[in-house]
């Protein structure tokens, strides 16, 4: 059964990934059910049915007029879709387990460290790291169509607000942009679900081979 709901960034579809999926390996099943979820989200928006190919950078390529993103864990897959209004979308799904403190060195930008330190260590600090990691994963997916490269975690500082709102602070290390960015996160069935959408603040050429119509997600009302 696929669960559908509306978010501030588009239509989300959540699908369970079965432990046994015929001849598929676990990785193949996660990918297949991610595309199944995305297909359901696109269908809810009125997109024509059909296969969802990959761009040269591995992102899903939806039908013209739509933008989309996919993520999965071992047990759940999620698709996020919206009509293409010049944004690029990103979604990330992570099991709600605290991350170890040693990852702070690679995940956090210098500007984030005081807020993270204020968590006081333990589970609260581990969950703070997880939320920041998931938001950055969603953000990087939404940035990729515009920059065409891997954005490192420490390039972006996040300011976490109340009620699942977050703000990204740049600039990027290679000077791309400027961009408008919106970010949000929530808890969902034992997972952290992060969404993002991004668009150029002024005209920026889309990277060669990138999927059309991506976004940098925003925060729910």
Buried (B, 14 or more C-beta within 10 A) or exposed (E): EBBBEEBBBBBBBBBBBEEEBEEBEEEEBBBBBBBBBBBBBBBBBEBEEEEBEEBEBEBBBBBEBBBBBBBBBEBBBBBBBBBBEEBBBBBBBBEBEBBEEEBBEEBBBEEBEEBBEEBEEEEEBBBBBBBBBBBBBBBBBBBBBBBBBEBBBBBBBBEBEEEBBBBBEBEBEEEBBEBBBBBBBEEBEEBBBBBBBBBBEEEBEBBEEBBBBBBBBBBBE
